[in-house]
Amino acid sequence: IAAPQLLGESAAPADPVRMTRDEEIADASFRAADFASLDREHLSVQGCLFTGCLFAGSVLAHSQFSDVVFRNCDFSNADFSEANFTAGVQSHRVQFADCKLSGTNLAETTLNHLLFERCKGEFANFAFSRLRTVRFAGCPMHSAAFGDCRFERVEFAQCDLTLAEFFG
C-alpha cells in the first residue's frame, strides 16, 4: 500500500472554513475541527492531515481524496455516497488511523491504496464499492456490508467481521 505523501505535519492548523468555501483543499492540516454539518459535492482534498476532527453526519458526495491522513476522526453516520448511484468518492493513498466509522456510508466508492488501522467500522456500508490494494488492520467491523464489492488485493488482519455481509 502506497503511503500518503504529505508536505509536513508541523504546519499551523488551517482555517476549517476552507472546507465549506473552497472547491480544492491542498497541503493543509486541520486539528479538532467540527465538520459535522458539512454538506459538499465534488470537493477535492489533496495532501491534507486531519487530526481529531468531527465528520459525523457529514455528506461528501462525489468528492475525491488523495494523499490524506485521518487520525482520531469521527465519521459516524457520514455519507460518502450519492443517491442516484453514480460514481461515489474516489480515494487514493489515504490512511484512517484510530477513526470511528460506525454507520458510515461508503457505498459505490472507489478505494485505492487505503489503510484502515484500528478503526471502529460497525455497520459501515461498502456495498457496490471497488477496493483495490486496501488493508483493514485491527478493525472491529461488526455487521459491516460488503455486498457486491469488487476486491483486488484486500486484506483483513485481526479484524472482527462478526455478522459482516459478503455476497455477490
KASUL-V928369 format. One record per pair of residues at least 12 apart in sequence whose C-alpha atoms are under 6 Angstrom apart, sorted by the first residue. I is the first residue (numbers start at 0). J is the second residue. D is the distance in whole Angstrom. If there is no record, write none. Layout:
I J D
I J D
//
This chain:
0 112 5
1 92 6
1 112 6
2 92 6
3 66 4
3 67 6
3 92 5
3 93 6
4 66 5
5 46 5
12 28 5
12 29 5
13 27 6
13 28 6
13 29 6
22 42 5
23 43 5
23 44 6
24 44 5
25 44 6
25 45 5
25 46 6
26 46 5
26 47 5
27 47 5
28 47 6
28 48 5
28 49 6
29 49 5
30 50 5
30 51 6
31 51 5
31 52 4
32 52 5
33 52 6
33 53 5
34 53 6
34 54 5
35 53 6
35 54 4
35 55 5
35 56 6
35 57 5
36 57 5
37 57 5
38 57 6
38 58 5
39 59 5
40 59 5
40 60 5
40 61 6
40 62 6
41 61 5
41 62 4
42 62 5
43 62 6
43 63 5
44 64 5
45 64 6
45 65 5
45 66 6
46 66 5
46 67 5
47 67 5
48 67 6
48 68 5
49 69 5
50 70 5
50 71 6
51 71 5
51 72 5
52 72 5
53 72 6
53 73 5
54 73 6
54 74 5
55 73 6
55 74 5
55 75 5
55 76 6
55 77 5
56 76 5
56 77 4
57 77 5
58 77 6
58 78 5
58 79 6
59 79 5
60 79 5
60 80 5
60 81 5
61 87 5
61 88 5
62 88 5
63 88 6
63 89 5
63 90 6
64 90 5
65 90 6
65 91 5
65 92 6
66 92 5
66 93 5
67 93 5
68 93 6
68 94 5
69 95 5
70 96 5
70 97 6
71 97 5
71 98 5
72 98 5
73 98 6
73 99 5
74 99 6
74 100 5
75 100 5
75 101 5
75 102 6
75 103 6
76 102 5
76 103 4
77 103 5
78 104 5
79 104 6
79 105 5
80 105 6
80 106 5
87 107 5
87 108 5
88 108 5
89 109 5
90 110 5
90 111 6
91 111 5
91 112 6
92 112 5
92 113 6
93 113 5
94 113 6
94 114 5
95 115 5
96 116 5
97 117 5
97 118 5
98 118 5
99 118 6
99 119 5
100 119 6
100 120 5
101 120 5
101 121 5
101 122 6
101 123 6
102 122 5
102 123 5
103 123 5
104 123 6
104 124 5
105 124 5
105 125 5
106 124 6
106 125 5
106 126 5
106 127 6
106 128 6
107 127 5
107 128 4
108 128 5
109 128 6
109 129 5
110 130 5
111 131 5
111 132 6
112 132 5
112 133 5
113 133 5
114 133 6
114 134 5
115 135 5
116 136 5
117 137 5
117 138 5
118 138 5
119 138 6
119 139 5
120 139 6
120 140 5
121 140 5
121 141 5
121 142 6
121 143 6
122 142 5
122 143 4
123 143 5
124 143 6
124 144 5
125 144 6
125 145 5
126 144 6
126 145 5
126 146 5
126 147 6
126 148 6
127 147 5
127 148 5
128 148 5
129 148 6
129 149 5
130 150 5
131 151 5
131 152 6
132 152 5
132 153 6
133 153 5
134 153 6
134 154 5
135 155 5
136 156 5
137 157 5
137 158 5
138 158 5
139 158 5
139 159 5
140 159 6
140 160 5
141 160 5
141 161 5
141 162 6
141 163 6
142 162 5
142 163 4
143 163 5
144 163 6
144 164 5
145 164 6
145 165 5
146 165 5
146 166 5
146 167 6
147 166 6
147 167 4
//
